[in-house]
Amino acid sequence: MRIIRTDKQKDNLAKYWWDLSKIMVAALVVAPFAKPEAVDLKAVGLGICSGILSVLFGHLLDGKEIKS
């Protein structure tokens, strides 16, 4: 049984992972710098790592070749 049945579902799931990576980086990396005294290096590291993982999932799902 395939979970992703159509190209449209695959594209939507890839977009979801790309958007999720932007939200994670914004919430865990950029936002704490608004209050410099509240910067937690563990949260910043977690945000960077989870953002990178989400980008990788989105890239793997997207996987289209660009033909020129």
PDB file of N, CA, C and O in Angstrom, chain B, residues numbered from 101:
ATOM      1  N   MET B 101       0.840  -1.181   0.000  1.00  0.00           N
ATOM      2  CA  MET B 101       0.000   0.000   0.000  1.00  0.00           C
ATOM      3  C   MET B 101       0.883   1.241   0.000  1.00  0.00           C
ATOM      4  O   MET B 101       1.703   1.432   0.899  1.00  0.00           O
ATOM      5  N   ARG B 102       0.712   2.065  -0.996  1.00  0.00           N
ATOM      6  CA  ARG B 102       1.472   3.310  -1.086  1.00  0.00           C
ATOM      7  C   ARG B 102       0.723   4.412  -0.358  1.00  0.00           C
ATOM      8  O   ARG B 102      -0.489   4.561  -0.507  1.00  0.00           O
ATOM      9  N   ILE B 103       1.452   5.173   0.422  1.00  0.00           N
ATOM     10  CA  ILE B 103       0.837   6.293   1.134  1.00  0.00           C
ATOM     11  C   ILE B 103       0.695   7.481   0.201  1.00  0.00           C
ATOM     12  O   ILE B 103      -0.349   8.133   0.177  1.00  0.00           O
ATOM     13  N   ILE B 104       1.738   7.766  -0.566  1.00  0.00           N
ATOM     14  CA  ILE B 104       1.708   8.876  -1.517  1.00  0.00           C
ATOM     15  C   ILE B 104       1.324   8.295  -2.865  1.00  0.00           C
ATOM     16  O   ILE B 104       2.107   7.574  -3.483  1.00  0.00           O
ATOM     17  N   ARG B 105       0.117   8.608  -3.321  1.00  0.00           N
ATOM     18  CA  ARG B 105      -0.392   7.967  -4.530  1.00  0.00           C
ATOM     19  C   ARG B 105      -0.211   8.804  -5.789  1.00  0.00           C
ATOM     20  O   ARG B 105      -0.060   8.260  -6.883  1.00  0.00           O
ATOM     21  N   THR B 106      -0.226  10.123  -5.639  1.00  0.00           N
ATOM     22  CA  THR B 106      -0.147  10.965  -6.837  1.00  0.00           C
ATOM     23  C   THR B 106       1.009  11.955  -6.712  1.00  0.00           C
ATOM     24  O   THR B 106       1.538  12.185  -5.624  1.00  0.00           O
ATOM     25  N   ASP B 107       1.386  12.533  -7.848  1.00  0.00           N
ATOM     26  CA  ASP B 107       2.437  13.554  -7.848  1.00  0.00           C
ATOM     27  C   ASP B 107       1.996  14.791  -7.074  1.00  0.00           C
ATOM     28  O   ASP B 107       2.817  15.459  -6.444  1.00  0.00           O
ATOM     29  N   LYS B 108       0.709  15.094  -7.121  1.00  0.00           N
ATOM     30  CA  LYS B 108       0.180  16.255  -6.399  1.00  0.00           C
ATOM     31  C   LYS B 108       0.358  16.064  -4.892  1.00  0.00           C
ATOM     32  O   LYS B 108       0.747  17.001  -4.194  1.00  0.00           O
ATOM     33  N   GLN B 109       0.080  14.868  -4.387  1.00  0.00           N
ATOM     34  CA  GLN B 109       0.276  14.589  -2.964  1.00  0.00           C
ATOM     35  C   GLN B 109       1.754  14.707  -2.596  1.00  0.00           C
ATOM     36  O   GLN B 109       2.099  15.236  -1.539  1.00  0.00           O
ATOM     37  N   LYS B 110       2.609  14.215  -3.465  1.00  0.00           N
ATOM     38  CA  LYS B 110       4.047  14.289  -3.228  1.00  0.00           C
ATOM     39  C   LYS B 110       4.512  15.745  -3.189  1.00  0.00           C
ATOM     40  O   LYS B 110       5.297  16.123  -2.320  1.00  0.00           O
ATOM     41  N   ASP B 111       4.031  16.559  -4.126  1.00  0.00           N
ATOM     42  CA  ASP B 111       4.387  17.979  -4.152  1.00  0.00           C
ATOM     43  C   ASP B 111       3.891  18.703  -2.907  1.00  0.00           C
ATOM     44  O   ASP B 111       4.612  19.512  -2.324  1.00  0.00           O
ATOM     45  N   ASN B 112       2.661  18.410  -2.503  1.00  0.00           N
ATOM     46  CA  ASN B 112       2.109  19.052  -1.311  1.00  0.00           C
ATOM     47  C   ASN B 112       2.884  18.670  -0.061  1.00  0.00           C
ATOM     48  O   ASN B 112       3.113  19.514   0.806  1.00  0.00           O
ATOM     49  N   LEU B 113       3.289  17.418   0.044  1.00  0.00           N
ATOM     50  CA  LEU B 113       4.062  16.980   1.207  1.00  0.00           C
ATOM     51  C   LEU B 113       5.446  17.621   1.211  1.00  0.00           C
ATOM     52  O   LEU B 113       5.959  17.980   2.270  1.00  0.00           O
ATOM     53  N   ALA B 114       6.045  17.765   0.049  1.00  0.00           N
ATOM     54  CA  ALA B 114       7.344  18.437  -0.043  1.00  0.00           C
ATOM     55  C   ALA B 114       7.216  19.899   0.375  1.00  0.00           C
ATOM     56  O   ALA B 114       8.069  20.411   1.099  1.00  0.00           O
ATOM     57  N   LYS B 115       6.164  20.573  -0.072  1.00  0.00           N
ATOM     58  CA  LYS B 115       5.929  21.965   0.322  1.00  0.00           C
ATOM     59  C   LYS B 115       5.729  22.078   1.825  1.00  0.00           C
ATOM     60  O   LYS B 115       6.203  23.022   2.456  1.00  0.00           O
ATOM     61  N   TYR B 116       5.023  21.109   2.393  1.00  0.00           N
ATOM     62  CA  TYR B 116       4.800  21.101   3.839  1.00  0.00           C
ATOM     63  C   TYR B 116       6.134  21.065   4.594  1.00  0.00           C
ATOM     64  O   TYR B 116       6.329  21.835   5.535  1.00  0.00           O
ATOM     65  N   TRP B 117       7.046  20.183   4.192  1.00  0.00           N
ATOM     66  CA  TRP B 117       8.348  20.077   4.870  1.00  0.00           C
ATOM     67  C   TRP B 117       9.175  21.342   4.690  1.00  0.00           C
ATOM     68  O   TRP B 117       9.864  21.762   5.619  1.00  0.00           O
ATOM     69  N   TRP B 118       9.119  21.961   3.500  1.00  0.00           N
ATOM     70  CA  TRP B 118       9.840  23.211   3.280  1.00  0.00           C
ATOM     71  C   TRP B 118       9.296  24.304   4.204  1.00  0.00           C
ATOM     72  O   TRP B 118      10.063  25.030   4.836  1.00  0.00           O
ATOM     73  N   ASP B 119       7.964  24.412   4.278  1.00  0.00           N
ATOM     74  CA  ASP B 119       7.357  25.426   5.143  1.00  0.00           C
ATOM     75  C   ASP B 119       7.639  25.154   6.616  1.00  0.00           C
ATOM     76  O   ASP B 119       7.877  26.081   7.391  1.00  0.00           O
ATOM     77  N   LEU B 120       7.612  23.892   6.994  1.00  0.00           N
ATOM     78  CA  LEU B 120       7.902  23.527   8.379  1.00  0.00           C
ATOM     79  C   LEU B 120       9.331  23.909   8.759  1.00  0.00           C
ATOM     80  O   LEU B 120       9.579  24.340   9.885  1.00  0.00           O
ATOM     81  N   SER B 121      10.251  23.757   7.846  1.00  0.00           N
ATOM     82  CA  SER B 121      11.636  24.136   8.145  1.00  0.00           C
ATOM     83  C   SER B 121      11.756  25.638   8.375  1.00  0.00           C
ATOM     84  O   SER B 121      12.502  26.071   9.253  1.00  0.00           O
ATOM     85  N   LYS B 122      11.025  26.440   7.592  1.00  0.00           N
ATOM     86  CA  LYS B 122      11.065  27.888   7.784  1.00  0.00           C
ATOM     87  C   LYS B 122      10.487  28.281   9.142  1.00  0.00           C
ATOM     88  O   LYS B 122      11.023  29.162   9.815  1.00  0.00           O
ATOM     89  N   ILE B 123       9.402  27.633   9.540  1.00  0.00           N
ATOM     90  CA  ILE B 123       8.776  27.945  10.826  1.00  0.00           C
ATOM     91  C   ILE B 123       9.699  27.565  11.972  1.00  0.00           C
ATOM     92  O   ILE B 123       9.842  28.328  12.928  1.00  0.00           O
ATOM     93  N   MET B 124      10.327  26.396  11.892  1.00  0.00           N
ATOM     94  CA  MET B 124      11.236  25.962  12.961  1.00  0.00           C
ATOM     95  C   MET B 124      12.415  26.908  13.123  1.00  0.00           C
ATOM     96  O   MET B 124      12.780  27.276  14.240  1.00  0.00           O
ATOM     97  N   VAL B 125      13.000  27.295  12.012  1.00  0.00           N
ATOM     98  CA  VAL B 125      14.147  28.203  12.084  1.00  0.00           C
ATOM     99  C   VAL B 125      13.707  29.554  12.637  1.00  0.00           C
ATOM    100  O   VAL B 125      14.414  30.145  13.453  1.00  0.00           O
ATOM    101  N   ALA B 126      12.568  30.042  12.210  1.00  0.00           N
ATOM    102  CA  ALA B 126      12.092  31.337  12.702  1.00  0.00           C
ATOM    103  C   ALA B 126      11.785  31.287  14.194  1.00  0.00           C
ATOM    104  O   ALA B 126      12.135  32.208  14.931  1.00  0.00           O
ATOM    105  N   ALA B 127      11.138  30.227  14.639  1.00  0.00           N
ATOM    106  CA  ALA B 127      10.724  30.143  16.037  1.00  0.00           C
ATOM    107  C   ALA B 127      11.878  29.833  16.979  1.00  0.00           C
ATOM    108  O   ALA B 127      11.942  30.387  18.076  1.00  0.00           O
ATOM    109  N   LEU B 128      12.783  28.963  16.571  1.00  0.00           N
ATOM    110  CA  LEU B 128      13.821  28.511  17.490  1.00  0.00           C
ATOM    111  C   LEU B 128      15.166  29.208  17.313  1.00  0.00           C
ATOM    112  O   LEU B 128      15.995  29.183  18.222  1.00  0.00           O
ATOM    113  N   VAL B 129      15.392  29.826  16.165  1.00  0.00           N
ATOM    114  CA  VAL B 129      16.694  30.453  15.927  1.00  0.00           C
ATOM    115  C   VAL B 129      16.586  31.974  15.902  1.00  0.00           C
ATOM    116  O   VAL B 129      17.333  32.660  16.600  1.00  0.00           O
ATOM    117  N   VAL B 130      15.670  32.501  15.111  1.00  0.00           N
ATOM    118  CA  VAL B 130      15.600  33.946  14.925  1.00  0.00           C
ATOM    119  C   VAL B 130      14.885  34.644  16.087  1.00  0.00           C
ATOM    120  O   VAL B 130      15.358  35.672  16.570  1.00  0.00           O
ATOM    121  N   ALA B 131      13.767  34.104  16.534  1.00  0.00           N
ATOM    122  CA  ALA B 131      12.958  34.754  17.577  1.00  0.00           C
ATOM    123  C   ALA B 131      13.710  35.012  18.882  1.00  0.00           C
ATOM    124  O   ALA B 131      13.553  36.093  19.449  1.00  0.00           O
ATOM    125  N   PRO B 132      14.510  34.086  19.383  1.00  0.00           N
ATOM    126  CA  PRO B 132      15.201  34.362  20.651  1.00  0.00           C
ATOM    127  C   PRO B 132      16.143  35.563  20.589  1.00  0.00           C
ATOM    128  O   PRO B 132      16.446  36.154  21.625  1.00  0.00           O
ATOM    129  N   PHE B 133      16.607  35.931  19.411  1.00  0.00           N
ATOM    130  CA  PHE B 133      17.517  37.065  19.310  1.00  0.00           C
ATOM    131  C   PHE B 133      16.793  38.405  19.459  1.00  0.00           C
ATOM    132  O   PHE B 133      17.440  39.451  19.518  1.00  0.00           O
ATOM    133  N   ALA B 134      15.447  38.382  19.521  1.00  0.00           N
ATOM    134  CA  ALA B 134      14.697  39.598  19.810  1.00  0.00           C
ATOM    135  C   ALA B 134      14.922  40.010  21.265  1.00  0.00           C
ATOM    136  O   ALA B 134      14.898  41.196  21.593  1.00  0.00           O
ATOM    137  N   LYS B 135      15.141  39.016  22.137  1.00  0.00           N
ATOM    138  CA  LYS B 135      15.503  39.257  23.539  1.00  0.00           C
ATOM    139  C   LYS B 135      16.858  38.592  23.756  1.00  0.00           C
ATOM    140  O   LYS B 135      16.908  37.407  24.085  1.00  0.00           O
ATOM    141  N   PRO B 136      17.944  39.313  23.582  1.00  0.00           N
ATOM    142  CA  PRO B 136      19.272  38.693  23.671  1.00  0.00           C
ATOM    143  C   PRO B 136      19.554  38.004  25.007  1.00  0.00           C
ATOM    144  O   PRO B 136      20.353  37.069  25.052  1.00  0.00           O
ATOM    145  N   GLU B 137      18.919  38.443  26.091  1.00  0.00           N
ATOM    146  CA  GLU B 137      19.164  37.793  27.384  1.00  0.00           C
ATOM    147  C   GLU B 137      18.473  36.436  27.486  1.00  0.00           C
ATOM    148  O   GLU B 137      18.779  35.651  28.384  1.00  0.00           O
ATOM    149  N   ALA B 138      17.544  36.155  26.570  1.00  0.00           N
ATOM    150  CA  ALA B 138      16.805  34.895  26.619  1.00  0.00           C
ATOM    151  C   ALA B 138      17.317  33.875  25.605  1.00  0.00           C
ATOM    152  O   ALA B 138      16.654  32.863  25.377  1.00  0.00           O
ATOM    153  N   VAL B 139      18.463  34.109  24.998  1.00  0.00           N
ATOM    154  CA  VAL B 139      18.997  33.184  23.991  1.00  0.00           C
ATOM    155  C   VAL B 139      19.489  31.917  24.679  1.00  0.00           C
ATOM    156  O   VAL B 139      20.334  31.964  25.573  1.00  0.00           O
ATOM    157  N   ASP B 140      18.945  30.787  24.246  1.00  0.00           N
ATOM    158  CA  ASP B 140      19.347  29.482  24.761  1.00  0.00           C
ATOM    159  C   ASP B 140      20.048  28.734  23.625  1.00  0.00           C
ATOM    160  O   ASP B 140      19.432  28.424  22.606  1.00  0.00           O
ATOM    161  N   LEU B 141      21.316  28.453  23.804  1.00  0.00           N
ATOM    162  CA  LEU B 141      22.083  27.825  22.725  1.00  0.00           C
ATOM    163  C   LEU B 141      21.566  26.430  22.370  1.00  0.00           C
ATOM    164  O   LEU B 141      21.685  25.998  21.224  1.00  0.00           O
ATOM    165  N   LYS B 142      20.994  25.727  23.349  1.00  0.00           N
ATOM    166  CA  LYS B 142      20.422  24.407  23.045  1.00  0.00           C
ATOM    167  C   LYS B 142      19.231  24.546  22.098  1.00  0.00           C
ATOM    168  O   LYS B 142      19.087  23.768  21.155  1.00  0.00           O
ATOM    169  N   ALA B 143      18.381  25.538  22.353  1.00  0.00           N
ATOM    170  CA  ALA B 143      17.216  25.750  21.492  1.00  0.00           C
ATOM    171  C   ALA B 143      17.649  26.211  20.102  1.00  0.00           C
ATOM    172  O   ALA B 143      17.064  25.793  19.103  1.00  0.00           O
ATOM    173  N   VAL B 144      18.651  27.054  20.029  1.00  0.00           N
ATOM    174  CA  VAL B 144      19.158  27.503  18.728  1.00  0.00           C
ATOM    175  C   VAL B 144      19.734  26.317  17.955  1.00  0.00           C
ATOM    176  O   VAL B 144      19.473  26.171  16.761  1.00  0.00           O
ATOM    177  N   GLY B 145      20.511  25.471  18.625  1.00  0.00           N
ATOM    178  CA  GLY B 145      21.056  24.273  17.977  1.00  0.00           C
ATOM    179  C   GLY B 145      19.970  23.325  17.521  1.00  0.00           C
ATOM    180  O   GLY B 145      20.042  22.767  16.426  1.00  0.00           O
ATOM    181  N   LEU B 146      18.954  23.139  18.366  1.00  0.00           N
ATOM    182  CA  LEU B 146      17.822  22.284  18.004  1.00  0.00           C
ATOM    183  C   LEU B 146      17.086  22.855  16.795  1.00  0.00           C
ATOM    184  O   LEU B 146      16.676  22.110  15.904  1.00  0.00           O
ATOM    185  N   GLY B 147      16.921  24.175  16.765  1.00  0.00           N
ATOM    186  CA  GLY B 147      16.250  24.809  15.635  1.00  0.00           C
ATOM    187  C   GLY B 147      17.018  24.645  14.336  1.00  0.00           C
ATOM    188  O   GLY B 147      16.433  24.387  13.284  1.00  0.00           O
ATOM    189  N   ILE B 148      18.324  24.796  14.418  1.00  0.00           N
ATOM    190  CA  ILE B 148      19.151  24.629  13.220  1.00  0.00           C
ATOM    191  C   ILE B 148      19.096  23.183  12.728  1.00  0.00           C
ATOM    192  O   ILE B 148      18.921  22.937  11.534  1.00  0.00           O
ATOM    193  N   CYS B 149      19.243  22.237  13.642  1.00  0.00           N
ATOM    194  CA  CYS B 149      19.224  20.813  13.255  1.00  0.00           C
ATOM    195  C   CYS B 149      17.867  20.389  12.701  1.00  0.00           C
ATOM    196  O   CYS B 149      17.801  19.718  11.671  1.00  0.00           O
ATOM    197  N   SER B 150      16.789  20.773  13.372  1.00  0.00           N
ATOM    198  CA  SER B 150      15.467  20.379  12.897  1.00  0.00           C
ATOM    199  C   SER B 150      15.125  21.087  11.587  1.00  0.00           C
ATOM    200  O   SER B 150      14.442  20.516  10.735  1.00  0.00           O
ATOM    201  N   GLY B 151      15.589  22.312  11.420  1.00  0.00           N
ATOM    202  CA  GLY B 151      15.381  23.011  10.155  1.00  0.00           C
ATOM    203  C   GLY B 151      16.092  22.314   9.011  1.00  0.00           C
ATOM    204  O   GLY B 151      15.533  22.159   7.925  1.00  0.00           O
ATOM    205  N   ILE B 152      17.323  21.894   9.254  1.00  0.00           N
ATOM    206  CA  ILE B 152      18.096  21.190   8.227  1.00  0.00           C
ATOM    207  C   ILE B 152      17.429  19.850   7.875  1.00  0.00           C
ATOM    208  O   ILE B 152      17.343  19.489   6.701  1.00  0.00           O
ATOM    209  N   LEU B 153      16.963  19.122   8.886  1.00  0.00           N
ATOM    210  CA  LEU B 153      16.281  17.847   8.618  1.00  0.00           C
ATOM    211  C   LEU B 153      15.007  18.048   7.800  1.00  0.00           C
ATOM    212  O   LEU B 153      14.722  17.272   6.888  1.00  0.00           O
ATOM    213  N   SER B 154      14.248  19.080   8.124  1.00  0.00           N
ATOM    214  CA  SER B 154      13.023  19.350   7.375  1.00  0.00           C
ATOM    215  C   SER B 154      13.332  19.726   5.932  1.00  0.00           C
ATOM    216  O   SER B 154      12.622  19.312   5.015  1.00  0.00           O
ATOM    217  N   VAL B 155      14.388  20.510   5.727  1.00  0.00           N
ATOM    218  CA  VAL B 155      14.792  20.867   4.362  1.00  0.00           C
ATOM    219  C   VAL B 155      15.196  19.604   3.593  1.00  0.00           C
ATOM    220  O   VAL B 155      14.855  19.456   2.420  1.00  0.00           O
ATOM    221  N   LEU B 156      15.916  18.704   4.250  1.00  0.00           N
ATOM    222  CA  LEU B 156      16.319  17.465   3.580  1.00  0.00           C
ATOM    223  C   LEU B 156      15.118  16.607   3.198  1.00  0.00           C
ATOM    224  O   LEU B 156      15.074  16.054   2.099  1.00  0.00           O
ATOM    225  N   PHE B 157      14.136  16.492   4.107  1.00  0.00           N
ATOM    226  CA  PHE B 157      12.922  15.734   3.773  1.00  0.00           C
ATOM    227  C   PHE B 157      12.196  16.371   2.595  1.00  0.00           C
ATOM    228  O   PHE B 157      11.761  15.674   1.678  1.00  0.00           O
ATOM    229  N   GLY B 158      12.065  17.695   2.621  1.00  0.00           N
ATOM    230  CA  GLY B 158      11.409  18.386   1.516  1.00  0.00           C
ATOM    231  C   GLY B 158      12.148  18.199   0.206  1.00  0.00           C
ATOM    232  O   GLY B 158      11.533  18.000  -0.842  1.00  0.00           O
ATOM    233  N   HIS B 159      13.471  18.265   0.267  1.00  0.00           N
ATOM    234  CA  HIS B 159      14.280  18.087  -0.943  1.00  0.00           C
ATOM    235  C   HIS B 159      14.159  16.658  -1.482  1.00  0.00           C
ATOM    236  O   HIS B 159      14.041  16.462  -2.692  1.00  0.00           O
ATOM    237  N   LEU B 160      14.188  15.674  -0.602  1.00  0.00           N
ATOM    238  CA  LEU B 160      14.070  14.296  -1.039  1.00  0.00           C
ATOM    239  C   LEU B 160      12.715  14.018  -1.675  1.00  0.00           C
ATOM    240  O   LEU B 160      12.625  13.295  -2.667  1.00  0.00           O
ATOM    241  N   LEU B 161      11.659  14.594  -1.100  1.00  0.00           N
ATOM    242  CA  LEU B 161      10.334  14.381  -1.663  1.00  0.00           C
ATOM    243  C   LEU B 161      10.145  15.129  -2.969  1.00  0.00           C
ATOM    244  O   LEU B 161       9.465  14.649  -3.875  1.00  0.00           O
ATOM    245  N   ASP B 162      10.747  16.301  -3.063  1.00  0.00           N
ATOM    246  CA  ASP B 162      10.586  17.106  -4.256  1.00  0.00           C
ATOM    247  C   ASP B 162      11.264  16.418  -5.444  1.00  0.00           C
ATOM    248  O   ASP B 162      10.616  16.138  -6.453  1.00  0.00           O
ATOM    249  N   GLY B 163      12.542  16.152  -5.326  1.00  0.00           N
ATOM    250  CA  GLY B 163      13.321  15.344  -6.238  1.00  0.00           C
ATOM    251  C   GLY B 163      13.043  15.483  -7.725  1.00  0.00           C
ATOM    252  O   GLY B 163      13.154  14.493  -8.448  1.00  0.00           O
ATOM    253  N   LYS B 164      12.693  16.650  -8.209  1.00  0.00           N
ATOM    254  CA  LYS B 164      12.429  16.820  -9.634  1.00  0.00           C
ATOM    255  C   LYS B 164      13.695  17.255 -10.344  1.00  0.00           C
ATOM    256  O   LYS B 164      14.518  17.984  -9.790  1.00  0.00           O
ATOM    257  N   GLU B 165      13.837  16.804 -11.561  1.00  0.00           N
ATOM    258  CA  GLU B 165      14.939  17.274 -12.385  1.00  0.00           C
ATOM    259  C   GLU B 165      14.469  18.484 -13.166  1.00  0.00           C
ATOM    260  O   GLU B 165      13.349  18.512 -13.676  1.00  0.00           O
ATOM    261  N   ILE B 166      15.313  19.463 -13.254  1.00  0.00           N
ATOM    262  CA  ILE B 166      15.006  20.648 -14.040  1.00  0.00           C
ATOM    263  C   ILE B 166      15.637  20.468 -15.409  1.00  0.00           C
ATOM    264  O   ILE B 166      16.858  20.369 -15.528  1.00  0.00           O
ATOM    265  N   LYS B 167      14.813  20.427 -16.431  1.00  0.00           N
ATOM    266  CA  LYS B 167      15.306  20.251 -17.801  1.00  0.00           C
ATOM    267  C   LYS B 167      15.198  21.580 -18.514  1.00  0.00           C
ATOM    268  O   LYS B 167      14.137  22.204 -18.546  1.00  0.00           O
ATOM    269  N   SER B 168      16.316  22.005 -19.086  1.00  0.00           N
ATOM    270  CA  SER B 168      16.279  23.282 -19.800  1.00  0.00           C
ATOM    271  C   SER B 168      16.350  23.089 -21.290  1.00  0.00           C
ATOM    272  O   SER B 168      16.330  24.065 -22.040  1.00  0.00           O
TER     273      SER B 168
END
